[in-house]
Amino acid sequence: MRVSTMLIGACAALLMLGVAGTANAEAAADAPTFAKDVAPILYENCVACHRPNHLAPMSLITYKDARPWARAVKAKVLSKEMPPWGADSSIRAYENDASLTQAEIDTIAAWVDGGSLEGNAADLPEVPQFADGWSIGEPDLIFTFLEPFSVPADGTVPYSYVTVPTNLKEDVWISAHEFRPGDRRVVHHVIAQVMEDDGKPATGEVRLQRDRTRTRAEGASVGGYVPNRIGTVYDDGVAVRLPAGADIEAQMHYTTIGEPVDDVSSWGVVLANPSETRPREAGGGQVINVQFAIEPGNADYAVTANRTIEKDTYLATMMPHMHVRGKSAKYTVTRPDGSSDVALWVPNYDFNWQLNYRLAEPIFMPKGSVIEAEFHYDNSGNNRFNPDPTAEVHWGDQTWEEMMLGYYGTVEAPAIDTTTGQ
């Protein structure tokens, strides 16, 4: 009797294990796999940076690449730290929106929770191909550092300013531009401005402060850089004017990689078709406030600035710029009739990602419209990046100081046909 009882118990246990094994197999069968479910998300949103010999610390192209980082990837996408994207896309749609949908975030989380399975290799999408050369095509003109920038093996490299001459003998119109890092491993981001000709040759020297003697060429641009940004190609009939004799002044943010590196970076531009009629001008400017004093310990200090638009145009892009106390940024367009639109809302500004937000639908700004920027700063001890919560903070170039710069880009409104009124 006892033997029979033991046999019955053993059979029941085996039966339960069999049921559990079947349930686990079914659960595993339903779990997302890298090949079928996760790779398409990574290929679309992540591997532009997370690929071999690029800026990101690891590649996510293959299962072998991604599997050791599975839990870290889950944590980053759940916190929405990755992919880098600060704008609230429920306010307005952006052409370069890099954020993941909730469904994509849930898929990655479920993949990790389900054991980070590889899946069937036949389900893998085609691996994206990245151009070794210029993404805008072969440039007509290339503007290059006059001297290499020496990045040390370790430590923090202070923001540095490099001036590069264009040597333009006359004004030119460009239909595309791109910054190309000499060594992507060390170039974190670049903010470039085109400076008017002052009759002085550019020396290429490296400075720790901006050259305050130069005047910015209003609306001119050759493009900046963040790791997930490629070149800019304007729509047909749209171009940027670069003035004769202009120089490029670039704020360079370098990071160290454990070995010394000499970086020689360049900008490439494509000239607009000279046979076409005058293009619609892509321009822009900045909303700026240099007169502020952020109180010690203040966790939500607001700084505002505005600018009146002098002619009919379209707002196309926005790039808020603050330093490590930056908390949030908002752009609002108010038209002469009193109507207004929020063009950009960045609720959690991240100094490490200087992003340029491109509107999916540019906003028409009739002459007399006002762009207002409202930036908030966290100068409290709760801000883990704050170098000194006891300090009153003013405008300055260094990261322990602050800036209130609301860059924006515009596209000239189409000319009205006087015969039709359109």
C-alpha positions, 0 to 999 in steps of 0.5 A: 500500500505504501509503495502504491501511494508513493508510485501514485505520488511520483506519477502525480508529480511527473504529471504536474512537471509535464503540465508545467513544462508544457506551460513554460514551452507555450510561454516561451513560444509566445515570448518575443524574439530578437530576430522577429520582434526586437531587431526591427526596432533596434535597426530602425531606432538604435543602430545608427549609433550602436554599431561597430566602431561608432560612438555608442559603447556597444553594438546592437546589430546581432543577437550576440552583440545585444544579448549581454546588454539586454537588461541594460537596454530594457532599463534605458528604454523603460526610463526613456533615456534611449533613444535620446529624444526630449520633446513631448510628441503629443503636443506636435509631430516632428520629422526626426522623432526618435522616440519609441512607441509604447508598443515598442517599449513593451516588446523590448521589456517582454523580450527581456522578461521572456528570457531574451530569446534569439529566435529564428535567423530567417526572421531577421530583417536586412541589416541597415547599411550605412554610407562610409562617405557623406550622407548628402552625396559628394559635397561641392565644397568642404571646409576643414579644420586648419589644425588637428584638435588633440584629444587626451586619453582621459579626463574631461575636455573643456568646451572648445571653440574652433574657427574654420574659414570658408574662403568664399569669394562671393555669396553662395546658395547651398541645398545640403550640408553635413558635419563629418567628424574626423573621429566619431569616437571622440566627437560628442556634439558640435554647435556651429555658427556662421560668422560674417566677414570681418576682414580678418583671416581665420587662424584655426586656433582653439579657444575656450571662449567664443570670439565676441568680436565676430557678428553672426551671419543671420540665417546662415548655417552649415549644420551642427552634430549629435551622434544620431544626426546625419546631414540636412538636405533641404526640400526642392527650391529651398536653400541656405545663403552663405555670405562671402568671406564667412567663417565657421565658429564651432563649439566642440564637445569632445569625450575621451576614450582611453587613448589620445586622438587627433581629430580633423573634422569637416563640413561639406556643402552641396551648392544649389542648382544655379539654373533655378530661380532664386530659392526660398531661403532657409534661415533662422536665428536665436531667442536669447536672454543673457541677463539672468541670475539663477537663485541658489537652491531654486529648483524651478527658475524660469528665464524667458526671451522673445523675438519678433519676426520681421517678414512672413516665414515658416518655423521649421526647427528648434534647438534649445541650449542650456547647460547642466542646470537646464530643466525644461524648454518651451517655444510658443508662437504668437501671431499678430491676431493673438492666436498662438501655438506651442511649437515645442515642449521639452519637459526633461531637458538633457544637456548631454543631447543637444537635439534639433527638433524638425517640425513635421509641418512647419508653422506659418508665422506672418510678419509681426509674429513673436517667438517666445522661449521659456526655459526652466533651470534646477539649481537645487541639490536634487539636481545630481548634475549641479556643480554647486547648488549654493552658487548664484548662476549667471550667463557664461560659456562654461558648463558650471555657468548657464546659457539661455539660447533658443535656436530656431530655423525658418523657411521663407514663405512662398512668393504670392502670384499677384495674378492669382493671389496665391 
